[in-house]
Amino acid sequence: MLPVISIERLTKTYASGHPALKQIDLQIRKGEIFALLGPNGAGKTTLISIICGIVNPGGGRVLVDGHDIVRDYRAARSKIGLVPQELFNEGFESVWATVRFSRGLFGKAPDDAFLEKLLRDLSLWDKKHARILDLSGGMKRRVMIAKALSHEPSILFLDEPTAGVDVELRRDMWEMVRGLRERGVTIILTTHYIEEAEEMADRIGVISKGEIILVEDKATLMQKLGKKQLTLHLQQPLAVIPAELGDYPLELADEGNQLVYTFDAQHEHTGIADLLKRLGEHGIDFKDLQSSQSSLEEIFVSLVKGSRT
């Protein structure tokens, strides 16, 4: 299957001389939820802005559903809905007028039934005649989502869509994202709430200093890079780890009441059996144990740190 977005050797250097993007190669699959993660200033918003035709590329090529974003801008842009990070709304227009106008901008025939359902899904129907100027920040965010979806795009960009919004909107929005994916819409999102990416995304891309440092299926990424930990709750606290256990990756936690062993679950021999035997030999007893795996946030932090060295 051909990718719905194909990015080849994309670069962007601003007038200040700052290289925002460096030879980006990326393929986005049709119908997936792709999470783009990276620290502030990594190039996430610049990349999205170029794909959406807001910022001109410095070099390279971007195809959206087969349409070149420069040579065939209108066709490419018609496929895309964008919810930007910043709030930009026509303050004196009503909600209803705004979404109807946005739909018309893309040459779509009027469809009040579709727009009504869209506003109802976003809990905006009772605000349809309200001026955007008078809405709360969370409601304005909902209007931006409605505008982005008003022309029924097949690709939706969500740039930090839940930053600073209430829990209810965040829940409603992710429910809508799941519904859009079920209908075949491709979702590309950036987020600082890494637990959202961990829950929602099919694939994860990590960008740092203008370069894509990793693209991987979420499950594979968690499996390959996620370390597991075995936490032993000790019968008696330890002041220090015995020197004879220095070969094991052990740490004390909870004021010496816990002994934490980090291991790679992919290895055939995890070392757990040998560790437990050695602990028994040294008279270190435990009353309980539990295992846990690295979160996506921990993996992300380690990747970005590695790219900076």
GULUM-593391 format. One record per residue (C-alpha): residue number from 1; residue in three letters; x, y, z. Coordinates in nm, 2 decimals, padded with zeros to 4 digits, always signed. Example, Ala and Ser with C-alpha at 12.3 -4.5 7.8 and 13.67 -1.06 7.14 Angstrom:
! residues 2
i=1; aa=ala; c1=+01.23; c2=-00.45; c3=+00.78
i=2; aa=ser; c1=+01.37; c2=-00.11; c3=+00.71
! end
This chain:
! residues 309
i=1; aa=met; c1=+00.00; c2=+00.00; c3=+00.00
i=2; aa=leu; c1=+00.13; c2=+00.34; c3=-00.09
i=3; aa=pro; c1=+00.18; c2=+00.59; c3=+00.20
i=4; aa=val; c1=-00.07; c2=+00.86; c3=+00.23
i=5; aa=ile; c1=+00.21; c2=+01.11; c3=+00.32
i=6; aa=ser; c1=+00.56; c2=+01.06; c3=+00.17
i=7; aa=ile; c1=+00.84; c2=+01.29; c3=+00.29
i=8; aa=glu; c1=+01.18; c2=+01.27; c3=+00.12
i=9; aa=arg; c1=+01.50; c2=+01.46; c3=+00.21
i=10; aa=leu; c1=+01.29; c2=+01.75; c3=+00.36
i=11; aa=thr; c1=+01.50; c2=+02.04; c3=+00.49
i=12; aa=lys; c1=+01.42; c2=+02.39; c3=+00.63
i=13; aa=thr; c1=+01.66; c2=+02.66; c3=+00.75
i=14; aa=tyr; c1=+01.51; c2=+02.98; c3=+00.88
i=15; aa=ala; c1=+01.65; c2=+03.33; c3=+00.79
i=16; aa=ser; c1=+01.83; c2=+03.33; c3=+01.13
i=17; aa=gly; c1=+02.04; c2=+03.04; c3=+01.01
i=18; aa=his; c1=+01.87; c2=+02.79; c3=+01.24
i=19; aa=pro; c1=+01.84; c2=+02.45; c3=+01.07
i=20; aa=ala; c1=+01.49; c2=+02.35; c3=+01.18
i=21; aa=leu; c1=+01.47; c2=+02.03; c3=+00.97
i=22; aa=lys; c1=+01.76; c2=+01.82; c3=+00.84
i=23; aa=gln; c1=+01.70; c2=+01.57; c3=+00.56
i=24; aa=ile; c1=+01.37; c2=+01.43; c3=+00.69
i=25; aa=asp; c1=+01.25; c2=+01.10; c3=+00.54
i=26; aa=leu; c1=+00.92; c2=+00.98; c3=+00.67
i=27; aa=gln; c1=+00.63; c2=+00.77; c3=+00.54
i=28; aa=ile; c1=+00.28; c2=+00.79; c3=+00.70
i=29; aa=arg; c1=+00.05; c2=+00.50; c3=+00.64
i=30; aa=lys; c1=-00.32; c2=+00.54; c3=+00.54
i=31; aa=gly; c1=-00.56; c2=+00.50; c3=+00.83
i=32; aa=glu; c1=-00.30; c2=+00.49; c3=+01.11
i=33; aa=ile; c1=-00.26; c2=+00.71; c3=+01.42
i=34; aa=phe; c1=+00.10; c2=+00.84; c3=+01.41
i=35; aa=ala; c1=+00.24; c2=+01.02; c3=+01.71
i=36; aa=leu; c1=+00.53; c2=+01.26; c3=+01.66
i=37; aa=leu; c1=+00.72; c2=+01.31; c3=+01.98
i=38; aa=gly; c1=+01.00; c2=+01.55; c3=+02.05
i=39; aa=pro; c1=+01.12; c2=+01.82; c3=+02.30
i=40; aa=asn; c1=+01.04; c2=+02.19; c3=+02.24
i=41; aa=gly; c1=+01.22; c2=+02.32; c3=+01.94
i=42; aa=ala; c1=+01.28; c2=+01.98; c3=+01.79
i=43; aa=gly; c1=+01.10; c2=+02.07; c3=+01.46
i=44; aa=lys; c1=+00.76; c2=+01.91; c3=+01.52
i=45; aa=thr; c1=+00.55; c2=+02.22; c3=+01.43
i=46; aa=thr; c1=+00.78; c2=+02.32; c3=+01.14
i=47; aa=leu; c1=+00.73; c2=+01.97; c3=+00.99
i=48; aa=ile; c1=+00.35; c2=+01.99; c3=+01.02
i=49; aa=ser; c1=+00.34; c2=+02.35; c3=+00.89
i=50; aa=ile; c1=+00.53; c2=+02.25; c3=+00.58
i=51; aa=ile; c1=+00.31; c2=+01.95; c3=+00.51
i=52; aa=cys; c1=+00.00; c2=+02.17; c3=+00.55
i=53; aa=gly; c1=+00.14; c2=+02.44; c3=+00.32
i=54; aa=ile; c1=+00.18; c2=+02.71; c3=+00.59
i=55; aa=val; c1=+00.56; c2=+02.72; c3=+00.57
i=56; aa=asn; c1=+00.77; c2=+02.68; c3=+00.26
i=57; aa=pro; c1=+01.02; c2=+02.39; c3=+00.25
i=58; aa=gly; c1=+01.38; c2=+02.46; c3=+00.20
i=59; aa=gly; c1=+01.44; c2=+02.15; c3=+00.00
i=60; aa=gly; c1=+01.31; c2=+01.80; c3=-00.05
i=61; aa=arg; c1=+00.97; c2=+01.67; c3=-00.15
i=62; aa=val; c1=+00.64; c2=+01.60; c3=+00.02
i=63; aa=leu; c1=+00.35; c2=+01.41; c3=-00.13
i=64; aa=val; c1=+00.00; c2=+01.41; c3=+00.03
i=65; aa=asp; c1=-00.21; c2=+01.13; c3=-00.12
i=66; aa=gly; c1=+00.00; c2=+01.15; c3=-00.43
i=67; aa=his; c1=-00.02; c2=+01.53; c3=-00.46
i=68; aa=asp; c1=+00.30; c2=+01.74; c3=-00.44
i=69; aa=ile; c1=+00.24; c2=+02.01; c3=-00.17
i=70; aa=val; c1=+00.42; c2=+02.27; c3=-00.39
i=71; aa=arg; c1=+00.31; c2=+02.20; c3=-00.74
i=72; aa=asp; c1=-00.04; c2=+02.07; c3=-00.66
i=73; aa=tyr; c1=-00.11; c2=+02.27; c3=-00.34
i=74; aa=arg; c1=-00.49; c2=+02.29; c3=-00.36
i=75; aa=ala; c1=-00.54; c2=+01.92; c3=-00.42
i=76; aa=ala; c1=-00.29; c2=+01.83; c3=-00.14
i=77; aa=arg; c1=-00.44; c2=+02.08; c3=+00.11
i=78; aa=ser; c1=-00.80; c2=+01.97; c3=+00.04
i=79; aa=lys; c1=-00.70; c2=+01.63; c3=+00.19
i=80; aa=ile; c1=-00.58; c2=+01.78; c3=+00.52
i=81; aa=gly; c1=-00.75; c2=+01.91; c3=+00.84
i=82; aa=leu; c1=-00.53; c2=+02.09; c3=+01.08
i=83; aa=val; c1=-00.59; c2=+02.17; c3=+01.45
i=84; aa=pro; c1=-00.29; c2=+02.41; c3=+01.53
i=85; aa=gln; c1=-00.13; c2=+02.45; c3=+01.87
i=86; aa=glu; c1=-00.23; c2=+02.81; c3=+01.90
i=87; aa=leu; c1=-00.59; c2=+02.94; c3=+01.92
i=88; aa=phe; c1=-00.68; c2=+03.14; c3=+01.60
i=89; aa=asn; c1=-01.05; c2=+03.21; c3=+01.56
i=90; aa=glu; c1=-01.27; c2=+03.48; c3=+01.41
i=91; aa=gly; c1=-01.38; c2=+03.64; c3=+01.73
i=92; aa=phe; c1=-01.70; c2=+03.81; c3=+01.62
i=93; aa=glu; c1=-01.83; c2=+03.52; c3=+01.40
i=94; aa=ser; c1=-02.07; c2=+03.27; c3=+01.54
i=95; aa=val; c1=-01.97; c2=+02.90; c3=+01.57
i=96; aa=trp; c1=-02.21; c2=+02.80; c3=+01.30
i=97; aa=ala; c1=-02.10; c2=+03.07; c3=+01.05
i=98; aa=thr; c1=-01.74; c2=+02.98; c3=+01.11
i=99; aa=val; c1=-01.77; c2=+02.60; c3=+01.04
i=100; aa=arg; c1=-01.99; c2=+02.67; c3=+00.73
i=101; aa=phe; c1=-01.74; c2=+02.92; c3=+00.60
i=102; aa=ser; c1=-01.45; c2=+02.67; c3=+00.66
i=103; aa=arg; c1=-01.63; c2=+02.40; c3=+00.47
i=104; aa=gly; c1=-01.70; c2=+02.64; c3=+00.18
i=105; aa=leu; c1=-01.33; c2=+02.74; c3=+00.16
i=106; aa=phe; c1=-01.25; c2=+02.39; c3=+00.04
i=107; aa=gly; c1=-01.52; c2=+02.39; c3=-00.23
i=108; aa=lys; c1=-01.74; c2=+02.15; c3=-00.05
i=109; aa=ala; c1=-02.11; c2=+02.17; c3=-00.11
i=110; aa=pro; c1=-02.32; c2=+02.29; c3=+00.19
i=111; aa=asp; c1=-02.42; c2=+02.00; c3=+00.42
i=112; aa=asp; c1=-02.59; c2=+02.13; c3=+00.73
i=113; aa=ala; c1=-02.68; c2=+01.78; c3=+00.85
i=114; aa=phe; c1=-02.31; c2=+01.69; c3=+00.86
i=115; aa=leu; c1=-02.21; c2=+02.01; c3=+01.04
i=116; aa=glu; c1=-02.48; c2=+01.96; c3=+01.29
i=117; aa=lys; c1=-02.36; c2=+01.61; c3=+01.37
i=118; aa=leu; c1=-02.00; c2=+01.74; c3=+01.39
i=119; aa=leu; c1=-02.10; c2=+02.01; c3=+01.64
i=120; aa=arg; c1=-02.31; c2=+01.77; c3=+01.85
i=121; aa=asp; c1=-02.02; c2=+01.53; c3=+01.86
i=122; aa=leu; c1=-01.80; c2=+01.81; c3=+02.00
i=123; aa=ser; c1=-02.07; c2=+01.93; c3=+02.25
i=124; aa=leu; c1=-02.10; c2=+02.26; c3=+02.05
i=125; aa=trp; c1=-02.45; c2=+02.24; c3=+01.92
i=126; aa=asp; c1=-02.60; c2=+02.45; c3=+02.20
i=127; aa=lys; c1=-02.33; c2=+02.71; c3=+02.13
i=128; aa=lys; c1=-02.39; c2=+02.73; c3=+01.76
i=129; aa=his; c1=-02.51; c2=+03.09; c3=+01.77
i=130; aa=ala; c1=-02.26; c2=+03.21; c3=+02.02
i=131; aa=arg; c1=-01.98; c2=+03.44; c3=+01.91
i=132; aa=ile; c1=-01.64; c2=+03.27; c3=+01.94
i=133; aa=leu; c1=-01.52; c2=+03.58; c3=+02.12
i=134; aa=asp; c1=-01.75; c2=+03.49; c3=+02.41
i=135; aa=leu; c1=-01.64; c2=+03.12; c3=+02.44
i=136; aa=ser; c1=-01.41; c2=+02.97; c3=+02.70
i=137; aa=gly; c1=-01.07; c2=+02.85; c3=+02.59
i=138; aa=gly; c1=-01.18; c2=+02.48; c3=+02.59
i=139; aa=met; c1=-01.48; c2=+02.57; c3=+02.37
i=140; aa=lys; c1=-01.26; c2=+02.76; c3=+02.13
i=141; aa=arg; c1=-01.04; c2=+02.45; c3=+02.10
i=142; aa=arg; c1=-01.35; c2=+02.25; c3=+02.01
i=143; aa=val; c1=-01.44; c2=+02.51; c3=+01.74
i=144; aa=met; c1=-01.09; c2=+02.46; c3=+01.59
i=145; aa=ile; c1=-01.14; c2=+02.09; c3=+01.58
i=146; aa=ala; c1=-01.48; c2=+02.14; c3=+01.41
i=147; aa=lys; c1=-01.32; c2=+02.38; c3=+01.15
i=148; aa=ala; c1=-01.05; c2=+02.13; c3=+01.08
i=149; aa=leu; c1=-01.31; c2=+01.85; c3=+01.02
i=150; aa=ser; c1=-01.57; c2=+02.07; c3=+00.84
i=151; aa=his; c1=-01.45; c2=+01.97; c3=+00.49
i=152; aa=glu; c1=-01.43; c2=+01.60; c3=+00.57
i=153; aa=pro; c1=-01.05; c2=+01.56; c3=+00.53
i=154; aa=ser; c1=-00.89; c2=+01.22; c3=+00.50
i=155; aa=ile; c1=-00.58; c2=+01.33; c3=+00.70
i=156; aa=leu; c1=-00.60; c2=+01.51; c3=+01.03
i=157; aa=phe; c1=-00.31; c2=+01.69; c3=+01.20
i=158; aa=leu; c1=-00.34; c2=+01.75; c3=+01.57
i=159; aa=asp; c1=-00.06; c2=+01.98; c3=+01.70
i=160; aa=glu; c1=-00.07; c2=+01.96; c3=+02.08
i=161; aa=pro; c1=-00.45; c2=+01.94; c3=+02.07
i=162; aa=thr; c1=-00.51; c2=+01.89; c3=+02.44
i=163; aa=ala; c1=-00.26; c2=+02.13; c3=+02.58
i=164; aa=gly; c1=-00.43; c2=+02.34; c3=+02.84
i=165; aa=val; c1=-00.78; c2=+02.19; c3=+02.79
i=166; aa=asp; c1=-01.01; c2=+02.03; c3=+03.05
i=167; aa=val; c1=-01.03; c2=+01.65; c3=+03.11
i=168; aa=glu; c1=-01.37; c2=+01.63; c3=+02.96
i=169; aa=leu; c1=-01.26; c2=+01.78; c3=+02.63
i=170; aa=arg; c1=-00.96; c2=+01.55; c3=+02.62
i=171; aa=arg; c1=-01.18; c2=+01.25; c3=+02.67
i=172; aa=asp; c1=-01.43; c2=+01.36; c3=+02.41
i=173; aa=met; c1=-01.15; c2=+01.43; c3=+02.16
i=174; aa=trp; c1=-00.98; c2=+01.10; c3=+02.19
i=175; aa=glu; c1=-01.31; c2=+00.92; c3=+02.15
i=176; aa=met; c1=-01.36; c2=+01.12; c3=+01.83
i=177; aa=val; c1=-01.01; c2=+01.03; c3=+01.71
i=178; aa=arg; c1=-01.08; c2=+00.66; c3=+01.75
i=179; aa=gly; c1=-01.40; c2=+00.70; c3=+01.55
i=180; aa=leu; c1=-01.22; c2=+00.89; c3=+01.27
i=181; aa=arg; c1=-00.96; c2=+00.61; c3=+01.25
i=182; aa=glu; c1=-01.24; c2=+00.35; c3=+01.22
i=183; aa=arg; c1=-01.36; c2=+00.55; c3=+00.92
i=184; aa=gly; c1=-01.02; c2=+00.54; c3=+00.76
i=185; aa=val; c1=-00.89; c2=+00.89; c3=+00.85
i=186; aa=thr; c1=-00.52; c2=+00.91; c3=+00.90
i=187; aa=ile; c1=-00.43; c2=+01.10; c3=+01.23
i=188; aa=ile; c1=-00.09; c2=+01.26; c3=+01.29
i=189; aa=leu; c1=-00.05; c2=+01.41; c3=+01.64
i=190; aa=thr; c1=+00.21; c2=+01.58; c3=+01.85
i=191; aa=thr; c1=+00.16; c2=+01.58; c3=+02.22
i=192; aa=his; c1=+00.34; c2=+01.65; c3=+02.55
i=193; aa=tyr; c1=+00.10; c2=+01.40; c3=+02.72
i=194; aa=ile; c1=+00.31; c2=+01.09; c3=+02.63
i=195; aa=glu; c1=+00.05; c2=+00.87; c3=+02.80
i=196; aa=glu; c1=-00.19; c2=+00.97; c3=+02.53
i=197; aa=ala; c1=+00.05; c2=+00.86; c3=+02.26
i=198; aa=glu; c1=+00.11; c2=+00.54; c3=+02.45
i=199; aa=glu; c1=-00.26; c2=+00.47; c3=+02.46
i=200; aa=met; c1=-00.36; c2=+00.59; c3=+02.11
i=201; aa=ala; c1=-00.08; c2=+00.56; c3=+01.86
i=202; aa=asp; c1=-00.01; c2=+00.28; c3=+01.62
i=203; aa=arg; c1=+00.34; c2=+00.41; c3=+01.54
i=204; aa=ile; c1=+00.57; c2=+00.65; c3=+01.72
i=205; aa=gly; c1=+00.82; c2=+00.89; c3=+01.55
i=206; aa=val; c1=+01.08; c2=+01.07; c3=+01.76
i=207; aa=ile; c1=+01.23; c2=+01.40; c3=+01.63
i=208; aa=ser; c1=+01.52; c2=+01.57; c3=+01.80
i=209; aa=lys; c1=+01.72; c2=+01.88; c3=+01.68
i=210; aa=gly; c1=+01.55; c2=+01.86; c3=+01.34
i=211; aa=glu; c1=+01.62; c2=+01.50; c3=+01.27
i=212; aa=ile; c1=+01.40; c2=+01.19; c3=+01.29
i=213; aa=ile; c1=+01.59; c2=+00.96; c3=+01.52
i=214; aa=leu; c1=+01.34; c2=+00.67; c3=+01.53
i=215; aa=val; c1=+01.02; c2=+00.55; c3=+01.37
i=216; aa=glu; c1=+00.87; c2=+00.23; c3=+01.51
i=217; aa=asp; c1=+00.55; c2=+00.05; c3=+01.57
i=218; aa=lys; c1=+00.45; c2=+00.13; c3=+01.93
i=219; aa=ala; c1=+00.43; c2=-00.23; c3=+02.04
i=220; aa=thr; c1=+00.77; c2=-00.31; c3=+01.88
i=221; aa=leu; c1=+00.93; c2=+00.00; c3=+02.03
i=222; aa=met; c1=+00.81; c2=-00.09; c3=+02.38
i=223; aa=gln; c1=+00.93; c2=-00.45; c3=+02.34
i=224; aa=lys; c1=+01.27; c2=-00.36; c3=+02.20
i=225; aa=leu; c1=+01.36; c2=-00.06; c3=+02.42
i=226; aa=gly; c1=+01.14; c2=-00.11; c3=+02.73
i=227; aa=lys; c1=+01.34; c2=-00.24; c3=+03.02
i=228; aa=lys; c1=+01.17; c2=-00.45; c3=+03.28
i=229; aa=gln; c1=+01.22; c2=-00.41; c3=+03.65
i=230; aa=leu; c1=+01.17; c2=-00.66; c3=+03.94
i=231; aa=thr; c1=+01.10; c2=-00.49; c3=+04.27
i=232; aa=leu; c1=+01.16; c2=-00.70; c3=+04.58
i=233; aa=his; c1=+01.00; c2=-00.57; c3=+04.90
i=234; aa=leu; c1=+01.24; c2=-00.67; c3=+05.17
i=235; aa=gln; c1=+01.17; c2=-00.82; c3=+05.51
i=236; aa=gln; c1=+01.44; c2=-00.60; c3=+05.66
i=237; aa=pro; c1=+01.58; c2=-00.28; c3=+05.51
i=238; aa=leu; c1=+01.93; c2=-00.27; c3=+05.37
i=239; aa=ala; c1=+02.17; c2=+00.02; c3=+05.43
i=240; aa=val; c1=+02.39; c2=-00.08; c3=+05.13
i=241; aa=ile; c1=+02.39; c2=-00.35; c3=+04.86
i=242; aa=pro; c1=+02.64; c2=-00.62; c3=+04.95
i=243; aa=ala; c1=+02.96; c2=-00.60; c3=+04.75
i=244; aa=glu; c1=+02.92; c2=-00.96; c3=+04.64
i=245; aa=leu; c1=+02.61; c2=-00.86; c3=+04.44
i=246; aa=gly; c1=+02.79; c2=-00.58; c3=+04.26
i=247; aa=asp; c1=+02.77; c2=-00.76; c3=+03.93
i=248; aa=tyr; c1=+02.39; c2=-00.73; c3=+03.93
i=249; aa=pro; c1=+02.21; c2=-00.41; c3=+03.81
i=250; aa=leu; c1=+02.06; c2=-00.34; c3=+04.15
i=251; aa=glu; c1=+01.93; c2=-00.03; c3=+04.32
i=252; aa=leu; c1=+01.79; c2=+00.04; c3=+04.67
i=253; aa=ala; c1=+01.46; c2=+00.23; c3=+04.69
i=254; aa=asp; c1=+01.21; c2=+00.33; c3=+04.96
i=255; aa=glu; c1=+01.48; c2=+00.40; c3=+05.22
i=256; aa=gly; c1=+01.63; c2=+00.05; c3=+05.17
i=257; aa=asn; c1=+01.30; c2=-00.14; c3=+05.20
i=258; aa=gln; c1=+01.30; c2=-00.22; c3=+04.83
i=259; aa=leu; c1=+01.56; c2=-00.38; c3=+04.60
i=260; aa=val; c1=+01.51; c2=-00.30; c3=+04.23
i=261; aa=tyr; c1=+01.66; c2=-00.53; c3=+03.96
i=262; aa=thr; c1=+01.66; c2=-00.40; c3=+03.60
i=263; aa=phe; c1=+01.68; c2=-00.66; c3=+03.32
i=264; aa=asp; c1=+01.61; c2=-00.71; c3=+02.95
i=265; aa=ala; c1=+01.31; c2=-00.93; c3=+02.91
i=266; aa=gln; c1=+01.42; c2=-01.02; c3=+02.55
i=267; aa=his; c1=+01.72; c2=-01.21; c3=+02.67
i=268; aa=glu; c1=+01.68; c2=-01.58; c3=+02.71
i=269; aa=his; c1=+01.84; c2=-01.56; c3=+03.06
i=270; aa=thr; c1=+01.70; c2=-01.28; c3=+03.27
i=271; aa=gly; c1=+01.93; c2=-01.36; c3=+03.56
i=272; aa=ile; c1=+01.63; c2=-01.35; c3=+03.80
i=273; aa=ala; c1=+01.67; c2=-01.71; c3=+03.92
i=274; aa=asp; c1=+02.05; c2=-01.66; c3=+03.99
i=275; aa=leu; c1=+01.97; c2=-01.33; c3=+04.17
i=276; aa=leu; c1=+01.71; c2=-01.49; c3=+04.40
i=277; aa=lys; c1=+01.95; c2=-01.77; c3=+04.48
i=278; aa=arg; c1=+02.23; c2=-01.53; c3=+04.57
i=279; aa=leu; c1=+02.00; c2=-01.32; c3=+04.78
i=280; aa=gly; c1=+01.91; c2=-01.63; c3=+04.98
i=281; aa=glu; c1=+02.27; c2=-01.71; c3=+05.03
i=282; aa=his; c1=+02.33; c2=-01.37; c3=+05.18
i=283; aa=gly; c1=+02.03; c2=-01.39; c3=+05.41
i=284; aa=ile; c1=+01.83; c2=-01.12; c3=+05.22
i=285; aa=asp; c1=+01.47; c2=-01.22; c3=+05.25
i=286; aa=phe; c1=+01.17; c2=-01.06; c3=+05.08
i=287; aa=lys; c1=+00.80; c2=-01.06; c3=+05.15
i=288; aa=asp; c1=+00.67; c2=-00.96; c3=+04.81
i=289; aa=leu; c1=+00.78; c2=-00.89; c3=+04.45
i=290; aa=gln; c1=+00.64; c2=-00.72; c3=+04.15
i=291; aa=ser; c1=+00.75; c2=-00.66; c3=+03.79
i=292; aa=ser; c1=+00.70; c2=-00.35; c3=+03.57
i=293; aa=gln; c1=+00.80; c2=-00.23; c3=+03.23
i=294; aa=ser; c1=+00.94; c2=+00.10; c3=+03.11
i=295; aa=ser; c1=+00.68; c2=+00.35; c3=+03.00
i=296; aa=leu; c1=+00.69; c2=+00.52; c3=+02.67
i=297; aa=glu; c1=+00.79; c2=+00.84; c3=+02.85
i=298; aa=glu; c1=+01.10; c2=+00.68; c3=+02.99
i=299; aa=ile; c1=+01.19; c2=+00.54; c3=+02.65
i=300; aa=phe; c1=+01.13; c2=+00.88; c3=+02.49
i=301; aa=val; c1=+01.35; c2=+01.06; c3=+02.75
i=302; aa=ser; c1=+01.63; c2=+00.80; c3=+02.70
i=303; aa=leu; c1=+01.62; c2=+00.84; c3=+02.32
i=304; aa=val; c1=+01.63; c2=+01.22; c3=+02.32
i=305; aa=lys; c1=+01.92; c2=+01.21; c3=+02.57
i=306; aa=gly; c1=+02.10; c2=+00.97; c3=+02.35
i=307; aa=ser; c1=+02.06; c2=+01.20; c3=+02.05
i=308; aa=arg; c1=+02.22; c2=+01.49; c3=+02.23
i=309; aa=thr; c1=+02.54; c2=+01.32; c3=+02.32
! end
